[in-house]
């Protein structure tokens, strides 16, 4: 039977879990960082075992490590993979294959190469955000070769570029803007067209 607490992911009762050692008290506790703790080798072993058993299901693996988030576990796994010291396999799992440095990556078949953003795509993003707001899934329908995530990131970059341009505009002593093109962009979301001028 699977046991579950409020707000916790289900974990089988036979799953190994790690019980962290007691935290130091007194002066040692005062000098220890408040929001980070060192990774114990037992935790590393549990991550390796979890990946061998469950694959890369970070939330399920993190449930075995109290006080560790799924993101922290995934990041720790990545650091374990890139560490130079090879680790022995646990539970019969094969040792991770290290990629040789200096060897170029092979392109995956069926994956298109990245290409630069066009002014037309930028205009579609800006017009779509004006029309629908930050509904990246709807905007992605207008840009079928771009992911929602890529579109959102591009929109943020366009906003930062417009903000940088706005801050370059010389001001008078009373704070008035010398150029009226930048004054259009003072409404929270910046006007893309001021970038193109």
Steps between C-alpha positions, in 0.01 A plus 500: 500500500616853420520750785442868441496806725334829422679666209748214463558278202420135550801287586499127545575396860798292377670804342826588667501844653780702645486634852724806521740525793422743779592858419782655702408728785668805651780676314512242218130553429542878489772476235314241288303631201131530575349375178759249374645186637782291366417187309581179690643201317194301616280749315713464186461121528122535537485724193698245296281217628187703431604569142581130453157400635274783384682673219508877509185545707645772719195559717479132593872489575483825700224346713766257628723792606332719765577868456605465134289629213464327165701783339778460757512124438508546122779757527695274736461212251641720225798593720556134586502418129755769423729423793835357402503212747310200361261349752435128538157391379234440764236231493637348182443823307751567224753772569413829330675558170718809507519707186852564383602861515615663181281275288221687320145385571321305234189664359183312575311390193171669435586804712517828315797725561430818693458814299500865596182685578368708213350847523173347375497249789575780746211704359266197529602452863445865589165521319384172655594610853310824438199298380497204744740590777757244608314199362811329364312189387272708277789708370693181419219406260602799290868396508492122441879458493544666842416358842294686760811517716714646220231757417471608863878535528515699177224734622692561822819572303310746280364672812850527649642634173224763484565595863872535429421723202263708709765553766746624236267788403645829630287685755474868587562626853127493577477132394332566166601265221665661200368236261127433493544147359615369838221679690249264339659212691421605856199273553664194660538304177734665257419582141692280258492761228732731696765232452477519125534879476 
